[in-house]
Structures are given as structure tokens and as C-alpha cells.
Amino acid sequence: MVADVIATQEVNKIMNDVREYNYDLLQRAKLGGLKILKAFIKGTRTEALIGFSLIEGIPVSTHCKILNGDIKTFKDLNDSIFDEISNGEEAFYTYLIQTNENEETTERTTYLIDSVHHL
């Protein structure tokens, strides 16, 4: 039993080191621009390890609605993107999103826009 507890602690330390390293690599990828960031996100387990993913194809008017606080949920975001692209608006923005799961309950997940990239 003691060995199991020690092994679990060591695995947790290693996973934390891997997460920190992945986060550092993500920050470097962001500095390289959108093309490098996309390749990094698609080529690693960034979403599973540290909760980052990309939302691509965001039209200008949806972007403005987000900045003005008019869009508050992913449903609103997806509806706005669909409506505006259906009306012929071009998409110029990509968001890097960080997902934060509530550790105490599964009822509330928050999403943060980490960075905005323009095509």
C-alpha cells in the first residue's frame, strides 16, 4: 500500500512536469505564428494534457460580438459563426481556447480565450 502511494505521487510529479513542458512549448508555438501554432496543436496532445484547443473560422462580426460581450456561450458562438458564414461573411480569426474543468463538479466548465490570431 505504501509503495502504491509513493508510485502515485511520483507519477503525479512526472505528469506535472510534462504539463509544464507542454505549456512552455505551447507558448513558444504561439510566438511562431498561427501556422506553427496549428501544427503544434494538431501534432501533440495539448488539449488532453493542458486543455488548449483551436477554434478556427471566426467571422469579423462574431469576433466583435465576443469583444462586446454579446456572446457568452459556445452555442451562441457556434450559432453566430454559422449565421454569418451562411450570409457570405468571410472568416478571419482563430482563437486559442483554454478549457478549465471544475474539479469539484462536472456541472461548470469555463472556457478562456488565450489568444486571438488573424489570418
Secondary structure, 3 states (H helix, E strand, C coil): CHHHHHHHHHHHHHHHHHHHHHHHHHHHHHHCCHHHHHHHHHHCCHHHHHCEEEEEEEEHHHHHHHHCCCCCCHHHHHHHHHHHHHCCCCEEEEEEEEEEECCCCCCCEEEEEEEEEEC
